Amino acid sequence: MKIHQLGLLTVNELQKYLQTNQSIIIPYGVVEQHGFHLPLDTDIRNADVIGLKLAKALDILVAPTIPYCFSGGMLAGTVNIKPTTFSSLVCDIIESLHLQGFRNFIILAGHGGSEVMTHINETLRIFKWMNPRYHDSLILTPLMWEYSPTWVKMFNAQDYHAADAETSLLMYWSPEVVRSKMIIDEEPMFSKMKTDPDAFQVKTKLSSFREEIPTTIQSPEVKVGVMGDPFPASAETGKILDEEMIREMTPAIRKAIEEANLSRSSKL
């Protein structure tokens, strides 16, 4: 059986791989509250499962999932790593892998925090800008949920965090970790977060100055943290989401890798 997980290879096995393939997936998740019915490692599972399935579909390697980044939530169990720290870590990992011979890097998000995604994309852009030796590196930052038409439709219907989509995926992948009793926040907090996934944030200022950096806290009204309706979730929906993501991402990423490889070879 062919090994696609970087962590399971030996030194000589990796050296052999690099002779013909320089591509690797670097998944990341977060330890974060997902209501009372999903575990804290939900986003890590998102990255783990799709990362490995994508690696097998592309016949490339997947690195161990980075388990920490920035959530912004403050409920028990959430571990927040500053976006600057997380972005620096990803750059260090790319630097190390590049030294070994890797050239195509797929940074796969299992967590959808807007702060993290904004920061990592800009950090990686400047990372390449300021380091000419990485100009030959292909760095992709695909968002898995955007490759599932069903998930996009659910998102547009205000299904955000720990709701139908994420619950369905875990029912399909890891039904043993999904608690049977689903709880949501009391009104009006639940409706606020279903309408706006950032409604859990409360921002205040000390002045009327337009460019003042506000103080941000989590609303004390948030007790559960589910952003959307988890009750319709099913393993059947999870299977659809899973298959759509792999089916749509695989050819798109394969094409990007082929184009990058061709571009590099034309410069030799």
C-alpha positions as CSV (number, residue, x, y, z in Angstrom):
1,M,0.0,0.0,0.0
2,K,1.5,3.4,-1.0
3,I,2.1,5.8,1.8
4,H,0.8,9.4,1.3
5,Q,1.5,10.6,4.9
6,L,4.8,12.4,5.3
7,G,4.9,11.4,8.9
8,L,4.9,7.7,8.1
9,L,7.8,7.9,5.7
10,T,11.5,7.1,6.4
11,V,14.4,9.3,5.2
12,N,15.2,7.2,2.2
13,E,11.5,6.8,1.2
14,L,11.1,10.6,1.2
15,Q,14.3,11.0,-0.8
16,K,13.0,8.6,-3.4
17,Y,9.7,10.5,-3.5
18,L,11.4,13.8,-4.1
19,Q,13.2,12.4,-7.2
20,T,9.9,12.5,-9.1
21,N,7.5,14.6,-7.1
22,Q,7.9,17.9,-5.2
23,S,4.3,18.5,-4.0
24,I,2.9,18.4,-0.5
25,I,-0.3,19.3,1.3
26,I,0.0,21.2,4.6
27,P,-3.3,21.1,6.4
28,Y,-4.3,23.1,9.4
29,G,-7.1,23.2,11.9
30,V,-7.8,24.6,15.3
31,V,-8.8,23.5,18.8
32,E,-12.0,25.4,19.1
33,Q,-15.5,25.2,20.6
34,H,-18.1,23.6,18.3
35,G,-21.1,23.7,20.5
36,F,-22.2,21.0,22.9
37,H,-22.6,18.3,20.2
38,L,-19.2,18.4,18.4
39,P,-15.7,17.9,19.8
40,L,-13.1,20.6,20.1
41,D,-11.0,19.0,17.3
42,T,-13.7,19.3,14.7
43,D,-11.6,21.5,12.4
44,I,-8.6,19.3,12.8
45,R,-10.6,16.4,11.6
46,N,-11.8,18.5,8.6
47,A,-8.1,19.0,7.7
48,D,-7.0,15.5,8.5
49,V,-9.6,13.7,6.5
50,I,-9.8,15.9,3.4
51,G,-6.0,16.4,3.5
52,L,-5.4,12.6,3.2
53,K,-8.1,12.0,0.7
54,L,-6.8,14.8,-1.5
55,A,-3.3,13.5,-1.2
56,K,-4.4,10.0,-2.4
57,A,-6.4,11.5,-5.2
58,L,-3.4,13.6,-6.4
59,D,-0.9,10.9,-5.5
60,I,1.2,13.4,-3.4
61,L,2.2,13.7,0.2
62,V,0.3,15.3,3.1
63,A,2.1,16.7,6.1
64,P,0.8,16.2,9.7
65,T,-2.0,18.7,10.4
66,I,-1.1,21.9,12.2
67,P,-3.6,21.7,15.1
68,Y,-3.5,25.3,16.3
69,C,-4.3,28.7,14.8
70,F,-6.6,31.6,15.7
71,S,-10.3,31.2,16.5
72,G,-11.3,34.3,18.3
73,G,-13.9,32.4,20.4
74,M,-13.5,32.4,24.1
75,L,-15.6,29.4,25.3
76,A,-13.9,26.7,27.3
77,G,-11.5,24.5,25.3
78,T,-10.7,27.0,22.6
79,V,-7.0,27.5,22.1
80,N,-6.1,30.8,20.3
81,I,-2.8,31.2,18.6
82,K,-2.2,34.8,17.2
83,P,-2.5,35.0,13.4
84,T,1.1,36.4,13.3
85,T,2.4,33.3,15.1
86,F,0.5,30.9,13.0
87,S,1.5,32.6,9.7
88,S,5.2,32.6,10.8
89,L,4.9,28.9,11.6
90,V,3.6,28.1,8.1
91,C,6.4,30.1,6.5
92,D,9.0,28.2,8.6
93,I,7.5,24.9,7.5
94,I,7.6,25.9,3.9
95,E,11.2,27.1,4.3
96,S,12.2,23.8,5.8
97,L,10.4,21.7,3.1
98,H,11.8,23.9,0.3
99,L,15.4,23.2,1.5
100,Q,14.6,19.5,1.1
101,G,13.4,19.9,-2.4
102,F,9.7,20.5,-2.2
103,R,8.3,23.2,-4.6
104,N,4.5,22.9,-4.6
105,F,2.7,23.7,-1.4
106,I,-1.0,23.3,-0.8
107,I,-2.0,25.0,2.5
108,L,-5.3,23.4,3.2
109,A,-7.6,25.1,5.7
110,G,-9.8,23.0,8.0
111,H,-10.8,26.1,9.9
112,G,-12.7,29.0,8.3
113,G,-11.7,31.9,10.5
114,S,-11.6,35.1,8.4
115,E,-8.8,36.6,10.5
116,V,-6.5,33.6,9.9
117,M,-7.3,33.3,6.2
118,T,-6.7,37.0,5.6
119,H,-3.4,37.0,7.5
120,I,-2.0,33.8,6.0
121,N,-2.6,34.9,2.4
122,E,-1.0,38.3,2.8
123,T,1.9,36.9,4.9
124,L,2.6,34.2,2.2
125,R,2.5,36.9,-0.5
126,I,5.0,39.0,1.2
127,F,7.1,35.9,2.1
128,K,7.5,35.2,-1.6
129,W,7.9,38.9,-2.4
130,M,10.8,39.4,0.0
131,N,12.6,36.0,-0.7
132,P,13.5,35.5,-4.3
133,R,14.6,31.9,-3.7
134,Y,10.8,31.1,-3.3
135,H,9.8,32.7,-6.6
136,D,9.9,29.1,-8.0
137,S,7.5,27.9,-5.4
138,L,3.8,27.3,-6.0
139,I,1.8,28.1,-2.9
140,L,-1.9,27.4,-3.0
141,T,-4.5,28.2,-0.2
142,P,-7.7,26.5,-1.3
143,L,-10.8,26.7,0.9
144,M,-12.3,23.2,0.8
145,W,-15.9,24.3,1.4
146,E,-15.8,26.5,-1.7
147,Y,-15.3,23.4,-3.8
148,S,-18.6,21.9,-2.7
149,P,-21.6,23.4,-4.4
150,T,-23.8,21.9,-1.7
151,W,-21.8,23.5,1.1
152,V,-21.7,26.8,-0.7
153,K,-25.5,26.6,-0.9
154,M,-25.8,25.8,2.8
155,F,-23.4,28.7,3.7
156,N,-25.5,31.1,1.7
157,A,-28.5,29.9,3.7
158,Q,-26.7,30.9,6.9
159,D,-25.1,27.6,7.8
160,Y,-21.8,28.6,9.4
161,H,-20.2,27.1,12.4
162,A,-20.9,23.7,14.0
163,A,-24.2,23.7,12.1
164,D,-25.6,21.4,9.4
165,A,-22.5,21.1,7.2
166,E,-19.9,20.4,9.9
167,T,-22.2,18.2,11.9
168,S,-23.0,16.2,8.8
169,L,-19.4,15.7,7.9
170,L,-18.6,14.4,11.4
171,M,-21.6,12.1,11.3
172,Y,-20.2,10.7,8.1
173,W,-16.5,10.6,9.1
174,S,-16.6,10.0,12.9
175,P,-20.2,9.4,14.1
176,E,-18.9,8.1,17.4
177,V,-17.8,11.7,18.4
178,V,-21.1,13.4,17.6
179,R,-23.3,13.8,20.7
180,S,-27.0,13.0,20.2
181,K,-28.3,16.0,22.1
182,M,-28.0,19.3,20.2
183,I,-28.2,22.6,22.0
184,I,-28.2,26.1,20.6
185,D,-27.9,29.5,22.2
186,E,-30.9,31.3,23.5
187,E,-32.5,34.1,21.5
188,P,-31.7,36.7,20.4
189,M,-28.1,35.5,20.3
190,F,-28.8,32.4,18.2
191,S,-30.5,34.5,15.5
192,K,-27.7,37.1,15.6
193,M,-25.0,34.5,15.0
194,K,-27.0,32.7,12.3
195,T,-27.3,36.0,10.4
196,D,-23.7,37.1,11.0
197,P,-21.0,34.6,12.1
198,D,-19.0,37.5,13.6
199,A,-21.9,38.6,15.8
200,F,-20.2,36.8,18.7
201,Q,-17.7,39.7,18.8
202,V,-18.4,42.9,20.7
203,K,-16.3,45.9,19.7
204,T,-16.1,49.0,21.7
205,K,-14.0,52.3,21.4
206,L,-12.8,54.8,23.8
207,S,-13.1,57.7,21.4
208,S,-14.9,58.8,18.2
209,F,-11.7,58.7,16.2
210,R,-12.3,56.7,13.0
211,E,-9.1,54.8,13.0
212,E,-9.0,53.8,16.6
213,I,-8.4,50.1,17.2
214,P,-11.4,48.8,19.0
215,T,-11.4,46.5,22.0
216,T,-12.9,43.2,21.0
217,I,-14.4,40.6,23.4
218,Q,-16.8,37.7,23.0
219,S,-20.4,38.6,23.8
220,P,-21.3,37.3,27.3
221,E,-24.6,36.1,25.8
222,V,-22.7,33.3,23.9
223,K,-23.0,30.1,25.9
224,V,-23.0,27.4,23.2
225,G,-21.5,28.9,20.0
226,V,-23.4,27.2,17.2
227,M,-23.8,29.5,14.2
228,G,-26.6,28.0,12.1
229,D,-29.1,25.1,12.4
230,P,-27.5,21.7,13.2
231,F,-30.7,19.8,13.5
232,P,-31.1,18.7,9.8
233,A,-27.6,17.2,9.8
234,S,-27.1,13.7,8.4
235,A,-24.3,11.3,7.3
236,E,-25.9,11.3,3.9
237,T,-25.3,15.1,3.6
238,G,-21.8,14.6,4.9
239,K,-21.0,12.1,2.2
240,I,-22.2,14.5,-0.5
241,L,-20.0,17.3,0.9
242,D,-17.0,15.0,1.1
243,E,-17.3,13.7,-2.4
244,E,-17.9,17.1,-3.9
245,M,-14.8,18.6,-2.3
246,I,-12.5,15.9,-3.5
247,R,-14.1,15.8,-7.0
248,E,-13.8,19.5,-7.5
249,M,-10.5,20.2,-5.8
250,T,-8.5,17.4,-7.3
251,P,-8.4,18.5,-11.0
252,A,-8.0,22.2,-10.1
253,I,-5.0,21.6,-7.9
254,R,-3.5,19.0,-10.3
255,K,-3.7,21.6,-13.2
256,A,-2.0,24.2,-11.0
257,I,0.8,21.8,-10.2
258,E,1.3,20.8,-13.8
259,E,1.4,24.4,-14.9
260,A,3.9,25.3,-12.2
261,N,6.1,22.3,-13.1
262,L,6.0,23.2,-16.7
263,S,6.8,26.9,-16.0
264,R,9.9,25.9,-13.9
265,S,11.1,23.4,-16.5
266,S,10.9,26.1,-19.3
267,K,13.3,28.3,-17.3
268,L,16.0,25.6,-17.0
